[in-house]
Amino acid sequence: MRSLLIRFKDCEGPGIIESILRQKGYRITYHNAYDTRIHLVPEAHLMFDLVVLLGGPQSVVGNLNDDFFAPYYELTENMIETTGRKVIGICLGSQIIARVLGAVVSKGDKGPEVGFSPVQILNPKSPVFQSISEQTLHAFHLHEDTFTLPNGAEHLLKSEKYEMQMFSYKNKAFAIQAHLEPTLGMLEVWRTVHKDFIAQGGGLPKDIKDDHLKMTTNGSLLFQNIIGIK
């Protein structure tokens, strides 16, 4: 099995997802979308069983960045339409999936959502929540854009600030607005790289180790479940 991990910023990698993929026997290829000298491999949907679209500071709101995102819209659509393929989107990646499926992506009217806070599980019987006993997941938020629920999609997670935190589409596409994947090291880098945006959302506590452990405990189960769904 082969997976393609698409990064839109160098410090926003797959985090714990990478080790889960390796444990499940996936070969991993990276594509750095932020390096405009590099082009997406043609017919990637025929080469990879799984594509993971990661986060980044770019926005799919409006049409200004359509030329940049066009290859990733096309790849997402092809992955959804091809038998035996799956796509996961996180933060910016979730917004790419939402837009491809016809949802409206917009700047949230409640301002930036930043830091650790719970997201509520809406359907505990969904296979993505197998072995998760809690009613909420501890998540990290770093966004201000949001989206509507696409037709035919199942709404799976919501937060108090922004309702649309995760949906699935026909067990082919899984869009997660919140972050459940970062390692502790990634979060410490984000604290510096995204300091201005984080300040808009009220900042972060100095010690985030306990929050991170709480997040990854169920986050690991969630990603294992998603990757294992046939």
Secondary structure, DSSP 8 states (H G I E B T S, - for coil): -EEEEEESSTT---THHHHHHHHTT-EEEEEETT-TTS---TTGGGT-SEEEE---S---SSSTTHHHHHHHHHHHHHHHHSTT-EEEEETHHHHHHHHHTT--EEE-TT--EEEEEEEEES-TTSGGGTT--SSEEEEEEEESEEE---TT-EEEEE-SS-S-SEEEETTTEEEE-SB----HHHHHHHHHHTHHHHHHTT---S--HHHHHHHHHHHHHHHHHHHH--
